Amino acid sequence: MRETSSPQRTEAGTRVELLPERRPPVDPYGPTGSVQQADVILAADLLAKLWRPSYLERLAAAYWRYLRQISLGMLRVVYRPDGRAVTLLHRRLVLLRFRAPRYDTGPGFGQVTWPIERGLLVSLPGRGHLRISVRRLDPRPADGPDLARVRVRSEVQNFYPLLRGRGRFARFGAHLYAATQLRIHAHVTRGFLRSLDRLDLAPSSVGMLAEDGGGEAAS
């Protein structure tokens, strides 16, 4: 069942429908994660132009750009040959450091995965990942003629948050993490999904995926 709020719309007719959030209770001791999803409905001929590997990279780059914008510049993304880091105000305050992204494409889908390496928000280094994926769906009768539907999914999986703590504090820490860091992440991600109604997918300043779907580039 979808949210009751009206879908976001643009002059070009593109709209975004947020889907119910998948956020299971935070395990006090094991890995945690969350999933946010939205369907983007747009003109079929426009999707045909966008459905190329280079636009998967642009979507990834748009996510990092949105983080910078929504935080008024307090969050910065530092790019390195072997990965990237999300920092707070200063390059040395690394909240999350990711290894280089992995791109996967196939019939009707594409995804980019950033393995989490370490950072001030991470309890166990080398665990978990952030992933953004897109999948083509069959249009629905209510969508209207000449329209296409794409599901965009953002997920964090197998993540061990430092804020949750360990030992006796873990159960309280799980509630604290769910009420603060996890809630903020979900709010920001859903804001990013809403922003896709503008289809502001400027070229990545770091690299460009080959149009034939081969290779790997950074975003």
Backbone as a ProteinNet text record, in pm:
[ID]
protein_1_A
[PRIMARY]
MRETSSPQRTEAGTRVELLPERRPPVDPYGPTGSVQQADVILAADLLAKLWRPSYLERLAAAYWRYLRQISLGMLRVVYRPDGRAVTLLHRRLVLLRFRAPRYDTGPGFGQVTWPIERGLLVSLPGRGHLRISVRRLDPRPADGPDLARVRVRSEVQNFYPLLRGRGRFARFGAHLYAATQLRIHAHVTRGFLRSLDRLDLAPSSVGMLAEDGGGEAAS
[TERTIARY]
84.4	0	87.2	59.2	140.5	96.6	186.1	154.9	39.5	-31.2	-146.6	-109.2	18.5	58	62.5	39.2	36	174.8	185.6	315.4	374.8	510.4	578.1	566.6	546.9	528.8	619.5	649.5	723.5	645.3	690.4	622.9	629.8	736.9	752.4	663.5	592.4	503.8	566.9	695.2	760.1	707.8	680.3	634.6	700.4	703.3	766	663.1	653.2	565.4	652	657	731.9	660.5	737	681.7	701.7	620.7	637.1	778.9	830.4	967.6	982	1091.8	1124.2	1235.8	1194.3	1291.8	1264.3	1321.2	1295.9	1356	1310.8	1369.3	1520.9	1590.3	1735.8	1778.4	1857.1	1911	2017.2	2008.3	2108.8	2248.7	2260.6	2391.7	2433.1	2338.9	2372.9	2374.3	2384.4	2384.8	2247.2	2246.2	2121.2	2120.1	2005.9	1994	1859.2	1840.8	1712.9	1701.4	1577.2	1549.4	1447.3	1478	1383.7	1367.4	1242.6	1214.3	1113	1118.4	1020.1	1006.9	888.4	865.2	868.8	944.5	951.6	875.9	775.1	694.8	730.8	771	816.6	784.3	802.2	772	859.6	801	874.3	989.5	969.5	1078.4	1192	1160.8	1265	1344.3	1273.6	1343.4	1436.9	1395.5	1480.7	1612.7	1608.5	1731.1	1816.8	1751.7	1824	1875.3	1816.5	1848.6	1980.9	2089.7	2223.6	2315	2424.8	2515	2564.3	2587.8	2639.1	2541.4	2410.1	2312.5	2302.1	2347.7	2358.6	2464.8	2573.7	2677.1	2627.1	2550.1	2495.8	2399.8	2321.4	2231.7	2311.6	2419.9	2505.1	2565	2614.1	2672.4	2567.9	2443.2	2336.2	2310	2326.7	2305.5	2405.6	2532.7	2634	2614.1	2575.4	2550.1	2434.2	2331.8	2216.9	2259.2	2348.5	2396.3	2462.1	2545.6	2611.5	2509.6	2411.9	2314.5	2226	2175.8	2081.3	2147.9	2280.3	2353.1	2413.5	2381.6	2434.5	2586.7	2645.4	2790	2863.7	2791.8	2861.1	2910.4	2834.3	2879.8	2949.5	3067.8	3145.9	3186.8	3195.6	3236.1	3375.9	3469.7	3608.6	3632.3	3673.1	3695.4	3842.1	3864.1	3998.9	3997.8	4115.5	4117.8	4060.5	4075.8	4030.1	3898.7	3829.1	3701	3663.3	3576.8	3537.6	3499.4	3494.3	3466	3364.6	3272	3178.2	3233.2	3265	3327.3	3235.1	3259.7	3183.2	3273.6	3250.9	3320.4	3467.6	3538.5	3683	3715.2	3816.4	3853	3892.4	3939.5	3983.8	3869	3752.2	3636.1	3556.2	3603.5	3543.7	3431.1	3308.1	3193.7	3184.8	3200.5	3193.9	3295.5	3373.8	3465.5	3423.6	3411.6	3367.3	3480.8	3482.3	3571.2	3512.1	3587.7	3544.3	3412.3	3325.3	3193.7	3202.8	3105.2	3090.9	2961.2	2968.9	2851.6	2811.4	2681.8	2626.7	2506.3	2500.5	2387	2341.2	2215.7	2157.4	2027.9	1955.4	1828.5	1729.2	1702.1	1600.9	1645	1774.1	1814.5	1959.2	1992.3	2129.6	2147.2	2267.6	2291	2436.6	2456.7	2590.7	2601	2710.7	2730.5	2860.4	2851.8	2969.8	2994	3093.3	3123.5	3173.7	3121.8	3161.1	3293.6	3389	3521.1	3538.2	3517.9	3530.5	3476.5	3496.8	3451.7	3404.5	3376.9	3335.5	3198.6	3117.2	2985	2984.5	3100.8	3109.5	3170	3103.8	3155.4	3252.8	3215.7	3301.2	3343.4	3471.4	3517.9	3502.4	3487.8	3481.3	3350.9	3245.2	3114.6	3012.6	2919.5	2804.9	2831.2	2722.6	2732.2	2614.4	2634.5	2528.3	2507.4	2382.5	2353.7	2234.8	2246.5	2136	2111	1986.7	1953.5	1831.5	1822.6	1707.3	1658.3	1526.4	1468.3	1345.5	1338.1	1222.3	1103.7	987.4	864	765.7	666.9	559	473.2	436.8	350.4	213.1	147.4	14.3	-91.2	-210.9	-315.5	-340	-326.6	-352.6	-240.9	-126.3	-14	-42.4	-120.3	-145.7	-67	-104.2	-37.1	103.6	189.6	325.5	411.6	379.1	458.9	530.4	639.2	715.9	734.2	763.3	777.8	910.1	986	1114.3	1115.4	1160.9	1173.4	1317.6	1334.4	1465.6	1470.4	1573.9	1585.1	1719.8	1715.7	1837.1	1837.5	1947.9	1953.1	2089.1	2085.2	2204.6	2184.8	2280.7	2268.1	2396.3	2377.8	2489.4	2576.5	2511.7	2582.3	2586	2701.4	2719.2	2746.8	2645.9	2663.5	2737	2827.8	2900.7	2808	2709.4	2619	2542.7	2520.1	2445.5	2522.1	2653.1	2734	2736.7	2789.2	2803	2766.4	2763.4	2740.4	2605.6	2605.4	2481.2	2414.6	2494.9	2440.3	2369.1	2392.7	2349.8	2199.2	2120.1	1974.7	1925.4	1974.4	1938.1	1996.2	2120	2183.8	2109.4	2046.9	1968.6	1851.2	1784	1673	1724.5	1839.2	1896.7	1934.6	1996	2034.8	1911.6	1806.9	1685.6	1617.7	1625.4	1555.8	1635.4	1763.6	1848.2	1912.5	2024.3	2100.9	2021.3	1952.5	1876.4	1760.6	1692.8	1580	1627.5	1741.9	1795.9	1832.2	1898	1935.1	1810.8	1705.7	1583.9	1520.2	1517.6	1457.6	1534.8	1667.1	1749.2	1733.2	1732.4	1721.6	1587.3	1481.2	1350.2	1343.1	1412.6	1421.3	1493.3	1599.8	1669.6	1578.5	1503.7	1412	1307.9	1255.2	1158.5	1221.8	1349.9	1416.4	1434	1413.7	1430.1	1321.9	1220	1119.8	1178.7	1291.6	1355.9	1448.7	1483.5	1576.3	1703.4	1753.7	1875.5	1995.8	2031.4	2137.3	2254.4	2321.6	2435.8	2549.5	2637.7	2750	2835.3	2886.1	2975.8	3105.6	3160.5	3285.6	3406.6	3383	3493.9	3521.3	3419.3	3440.6	3310	3315.4	3195.8	3196.3	3087.9	3077.2	3067.8	3127.2	3119.6	2976.5	2937.3	2799.8	2766.1	2868.4	2839.8	2817.3	2823.6	2796.7	2919.1	3034.1	3153.8	3226.3	3327.6	3412.3	3352	3427.5	3385.7	3438.3	3353.2	3396.3	3352.7	3407.6	3379	3266.8	3183.1	3078	3068.4
-120.2	0	124.2	222.2	340.6	448.4	544.3	656.3	736.4	806.1	882.2	1017.5	1061.1	1189.7	1183.6	1298.8	1303.5	1281.1	1209	1190.5	1324.1	1330.8	1450	1455.7	1576.5	1590.7	1701.4	1692.8	1796.5	1837.7	1946	1992.4	1887.7	1806.7	1705.4	1583.7	1581.7	1470.9	1360.7	1370.9	1270.1	1280.7	1166.8	1168.7	1055.8	1073.4	978.7	932	801.5	742.1	669.1	722.6	656.7	529.6	425.2	299.8	288.8	205.5	188.7	146.6	202	175.5	39.4	-28.3	-155.5	-130.6	-122.2	-94.7	-187.3	-308.3	-402.1	-350.4	-402.9	-361.7	-380.9	-290.5	-297	-406.4	-499.5	-607.8	-549.9	-574.2	-518.2	-572.6	-686.4	-750.3	-784.8	-808.7	-847.7	-730.5	-759.7	-653	-589.1	-467.6	-396	-338.6	-284.9	-228	-162.6	-104.4	-41.8	-34.1	-23.9	-16.5	93.4	181.6	283.2	267	276.8	253.7	355	376.3	462.1	418.4	436.9	416	551.2	557.5	678.4	650.4	731.5	715.7	829.5	794.4	893	846.7	935.1	903.1	787.9	693.9	576.6	615.1	714.1	753.8	820	889.5	948.2	839.9	739.6	629.6	558	543	477.1	551.7	684.6	763.8	752.1	738.1	734.2	595.3	491.5	354.2	310.3	371.1	340.6	333.1	258.6	246.2	379.4	476.8	605.5	672.8	649.1	712.9	641.1	518.2	454	525	561.4	637.9	776.3	837.6	969.4	963.7	856.9	840.3	828.6	752.1	738.4	872.7	947.8	1078.4	1174.2	1162.9	1250	1226.6	1102.7	1073	1149.1	1142.8	1212.8	1363.4	1413.2	1556.2	1599	1514	1546.6	1555.2	1466	1471.8	1606.1	1650.5	1779.7	1892.1	1889.7	1998.1	2000.6	1882.7	1877.8	1913.9	1893.6	1924.3	2064	2141.7	2277.3	2278.2	2172.7	2166.9	2108.5	2078.7	2021.6	1880.1	1805.6	1674	1690.2	1634.4	1644.4	1503.8	1486.1	1358.2	1373.9	1297.8	1302	1179.7	1203.9	1096.2	1056.6	925.5	870.1	760.9	725	619	486.6	458.2	330	340	453.3	466.2	611	633.6	768.9	770.5	891.8	907.3	1019.1	998.8	1102.6	1165.9	1293.4	1361.1	1469.7	1509.1	1615	1735.2	1837.7	1966.1	1959.1	1855	1845.3	1707.8	1704	1578.6	1471	1510	1411.3	1352.2	1417.4	1364.6	1276.2	1153.5	1060.9	983.5	1012.1	939.9	799.8	790.4	662.4	662.5	556.8	539.5	415.6	431.6	323.5	281.6	154.2	109.4	148.9	129.2	168.4	101.1	168.8	112.7	-2.8	-92.9	-203.7	-183	-191.2	-173.7	-308.3	-332.9	-454.5	-414.5	-467.2	-440.6	-571.3	-573.9	-690.3	-650.3	-745.4	-713.6	-649.2	-523.7	-455.7	-410.5	-418	-370.6	-322.4	-243.3	-199.8	-163.5	-176.8	-142	-102.6	-17.4	21.8	-2.7	-66.1	-104.6	-45	22.7	74.1	-7.6	-93.9	-166.4	-69.3	-83.8	2.4	-47.9	41.8	4.7	33.4	159.8	198.3	340.6	400.8	536.6	554.9	678.8	709.6	652.1	620.3	563.7	411.5	351.1	206.4	137.2	31.4	-47.2	-154.3	-230.7	-337.7	-301.2	-268.6	-232.3	-348.2	-311.2	-411.4	-486.8	-434.3	-500.1	-407.6	-466.4	-392.4	-321	-267.1	-195.4	-100.3	-2.9	85	49.8	35.2	-2.9	77	124.5	187.7	106.4	68	-14.2	41.7	9.8	48.7	-74.4	-85	-199.5	-152.8	-193	-157.6	-244.4	-180.4	-249.9	-234.9	-319.8	-304	-183.9	-98.3	14.7	-34	45.4	12.1	86.2	30.3	96.2	240.7	268.6	404.8	502.3	452.4	541.3	629.1	579.2	655.6	599.9	638.3	586.8	642.3	564.2	607.6	638.3	575.5	596.3	467.3	482.3	369.6	387.3	277.3	278.2	211.3	277	225.6	229.2	121.5	118.6	148.7	249.9	287.5	247.3	175	118.2	157.2	206.1	234.9	147.3	79.3	-9.7	-4.1	-18.5	-41.6	-176.7	-265.7	-400.9	-441.4	-530.2	-589	-482.7	-379	-265.4	-279.9	-250.5	-254.9	-112.9	-44.7	95.7	110.6	204.9	231.9	286	365.4	427.1	323.8	206.4	103.9	52.7	54.4	10	-141.4	-186.2	-328.9	-358.8	-487.1	-530.2	-486.8	-440.8	-402.1	-282.8	-199.9	-79.7	-110.8	-230.6	-258.8	-245.7	-293.9	-287.4	-143.3	-63.7	78	145.7	107.7	166.3	137.5	19.6	-14.5	81.2	113.1	209.7	349.7	385.9	517	531.2	428.2	430.2	440.1	362.3	363.4	500.1	568.7	696.5	814.4	795.4	907.6	880.1	810.4	792.5	722	615.5	542.3	625.6	697.2	780.5	892.4	953.4	1059.7	1004.9	888.3	827	800.7	745.8	715.6	842.9	947.8	1074.9	1134.6	1133.1	1189.1	1107.6	975.5	891	909.5	919.5	940.8	1078.5	1174.5	1304	1294.8	1214.1	1193.1	1127.5	1027.1	961.2	1059.3	1144.4	1244.9	1337.2	1369.3	1463.5	1408.6	1279.1	1220.9	1265.6	1333.3	1384.5	1489.2	1548.4	1649.2	1585.6	1457.7	1387.2	1467.6	1527	1607.6	1514	1452.7	1351.6	1404	1503.3	1560.5	1459.1	1469.7	1376	1376.8	1260.1	1249.1	1322.4	1389.9	1462.5	1371.2	1243.6	1151.9	1060.4	1000.7	905.8	880.5	804.5	774.5	628.2	558.1	419.7	412.7	308.9	291.1	264.1	316.5	300.9	156.6	72	-67.3	-150.5	-82.7	-153	-214.6	-207.7	-267	-169.6	-218	-133.8	-95.7	-14.6	30.3	169.9	255.5	392.5	433.3	541.8	586.9	687	681	781.2	812.3
0	0	0	-83.8	-95.5	2.5	18.1	104.2	44.2	130.4	84.9	28.3	47.5	-5.9	-157.3	-222.4	-367.9	-423.9	-536.5	-599.8	-641.9	-641.7	-688.6	-841	-895.4	-1039.7	-1093.7	-1220.4	-1289.3	-1412.7	-1479.7	-1599.8	-1709.7	-1709.4	-1812.6	-1787.6	-1676.5	-1646.5	-1565.2	-1534.1	-1451.3	-1308.8	-1247.8	-1109.8	-1030.8	-898.7	-807.6	-706.6	-688.8	-588.4	-485.6	-365.5	-259.1	-215.6	-189.7	-141.8	8.5	75.7	220.3	254.5	360.8	400.7	466.6	435.4	499.1	600.5	728.6	833.5	951	950.3	1059.5	1189.7	1303.9	1431.9	1432.1	1498	1503.8	1600.2	1550.4	1632.8	1725.9	1857.5	1949	1926.6	1860.6	1850.6	1707.1	1618.6	1482.7	1386.6	1256.7	1156.8	1142.6	1093.9	1072.3	931.2	891.6	758.2	739	622.4	589.1	437.9	390.3	246.9	222.5	128.5	82.4	-68	-116.2	-256.7	-308.9	-437.9	-503.8	-647.8	-703	-845.3	-915.5	-1023.8	-1105.9	-1234.9	-1262.8	-1383.5	-1479.1	-1600	-1696.3	-1837.5	-1931.2	-2070.7	-2117.3	-2190.1	-2235.6	-2328	-2413.7	-2503.3	-2426.3	-2317.2	-2234.5	-2162.4	-2109.8	-2043.9	-2140.4	-2265.3	-2364.6	-2381.2	-2367.9	-2378.6	-2253	-2137.3	-2010.5	-1975.3	-2035	-1994.5	-2059.1	-2007.6	-2054.8	-1933.2	-1941	-1825.6	-1772.6	-1861	-1814.1	-1718.8	-1738.1	-1649.3	-1515	-1506.8	-1376.2	-1293.1	-1357.3	-1287.5	-1249.2	-1338.6	-1306.8	-1187.5	-1180	-1066	-937.4	-941.5	-824	-783.1	-881.2	-852.2	-795.8	-844.5	-795.5	-647.4	-600.7	-458.5	-372.2	-410	-330.2	-337.4	-455.2	-467.6	-379	-368.3	-284	-137.1	-92.6	45.5	75.1	-16.5	3.7	10.6	-77.8	-82.9	40.9	81.1	192.9	325	334.5	458	455.7	351.6	335	335.1	278.6	265.4	383.7	493.3	609.5	582.5	502.1	458.5	324.2	315.2	192.9	149.2	20.5	-36	-93.9	-39.6	-84.6	-172.6	-296.2	-392.1	-392.6	-391.9	-402.6	-509.5	-562.3	-664	-614.3	-483.9	-430.3	-355.3	-365.2	-296	-274.9	-178.1	-141.9	4.5	61.5	203.4	222.7	315.9	355.7	482.7	475.8	588.7	643.5	766.8	833.1	853.6	775.8	785.7	746.7	789.6	764.2	707.7	622.6	557.7	657.6	775.5	873.5	954.7	952.8	1024.8	928.7	912.3	816.3	883.6	843.8	899	840.3	708.1	639.4	526.3	520.9	409.7	331.6	200.1	112.4	20	-15.7	-121.2	-256.1	-361.7	-495.9	-530.5	-604.3	-635.6	-734.2	-722.7	-816.6	-894.4	-1024.4	-1110.3	-1168.2	-1168.2	-1228.8	-1312.8	-1433.2	-1521	-1584.3	-1620.2	-1684.9	-1752.4	-1808.8	-1875.9	-1778.5	-1799.1	-1718.9	-1581.8	-1548.1	-1416.1	-1419.1	-1318.2	-1298.2	-1152.4	-1098.8	-959.6	-939.4	-839.3	-798.3	-647.9	-606.4	-467.2	-415.8	-301.3	-234.4	-107	-100.9	22.9	130.2	251	361.6	418.6	430.4	478.9	627.9	665.7	806.2	821.6	941.7	965.7	1108.9	1146.5	1283.2	1316.9	1217.2	1242.3	1240.4	1218.5	1196.7	1317.2	1363.4	1475.2	1428.7	1326.9	1274.2	1132.5	1112	977.4	879.7	753.2	648.5	640.6	701.6	696.5	630.9	559.8	507.9	377	320.7	195.1	178.9	93.5	44.1	-102.1	-142.3	-280.6	-332.1	-455.2	-526.6	-652.4	-674	-789.9	-860.7	-990	-1071.2	-1145.9	-1159.6	-1229.2	-1306.7	-1432.7	-1514.5	-1475.3	-1465.1	-1432.5	-1547.3	-1548.1	-1644.6	-1604.1	-1698.6	-1663.8	-1619.9	-1538.4	-1489.6	-1571	-1579.9	-1659.4	-1617.6	-1488.9	-1441.3	-1475.5	-1518.1	-1547.4	-1669.2	-1761	-1882.7	-1999.3	-2120	-2240.6	-2255	-2317.9	-2353.4	-2231.3	-2118	-1997.5	-1958.6	-1884.9	-1834.5	-1684.5	-1616.2	-1470.6	-1433.6	-1347.2	-1299.9	-1147.8	-1086	-939.4	-901.2	-816.5	-765.4	-618.3	-582.7	-448.4	-387.8	-265.6	-190.2	-66	-42.7	72.2	140.4	270.3	351.5	418.2	402.1	456	528.4	626.3	700.9	767.3	819.2	878.7	1031.2	1090	1235.3	1284	1337.5	1376.6	1509.5	1514.7	1638.7	1747.2	1708.5	1805.5	1887	1832.8	1905.1	2026	2020.4	2132.5	2147.1	2261.7	2287.6	2433	2462.5	2601.3	2654.5	2778.9	2844.4	2777.5	2712.6	2649.6	2518.7	2462.1	2324.9	2305.7	2399.9	2381.4	2381.1	2473.9	2472	2348.9	2313	2196.3	2067.6	2059.8	1940.9	1925.1	2035.7	2030.6	1997.1	2053.7	2027.1	1880.4	1826.6	1685.2	1595.3	1626	1544.8	1547	1661.9	1677.1	1622.6	1596.5	1554.1	1417.9	1418	1294	1185.3	1219.2	1119	1066.4	1155.6	1113	1020.5	1053.2	967.8	830.6	829	701.1	615.2	675.8	601.1	547.6	629.1	587.6	469.7	478.2	370.9	242.9	255.6	137.2	68.5	145.2	84.7	17.9	74.6	8.9	-124.7	-128	-254.3	-357.5	-315.6	-408.5	-461.1	-374.5	-420.7	-525	-506.4	-595.6	-736.7	-754.2	-887	-984.5	-935	-1027.7	-1121.3	-1080.6	-1166.1	-1268.8	-1246.9	-1336.5	-1359.2	-1250.6	-1256.8	-1244.6	-1356.9	-1358.4	-1441.5	-1386.2	-1456.8	-1463.2	-1564	-1574	-1448	-1411.9	-1298	-1326.9	-1225.2	-1242.5	-1227.3	-1197.6	-1171.8	-1289.4	-1346	-1455.6	-1527.3	-1631	-1709.6	-1749.6	-1722.2	-1764.8	-1916.4	-1972.1	-2116.7	-2156.9	-2270.9	-2317.1	-2352.1	-2371.5	-2402.8	-2278.8	-2160	-2034.6	-1973.7	-2040	-1983.1	-1895.5	-1827.5	-1747.4	-1615.2	-1540.7	-1408	-1387.8	-1330.1	-1306.5	-1167.9	-1119.1	-983.5	-984	-876.9	-857.2	-710.1
[MASK]
+++++++++++++++++++++++++++++++++++++++++++++++++++++++++++++++++++++++++++++++++++++++++++++++++++++++++++++++++++++++++++++++++++++++++++++++++++++++++++++++++++++++++++++++++++++++++++++++++++++++++++++++++++++++++++

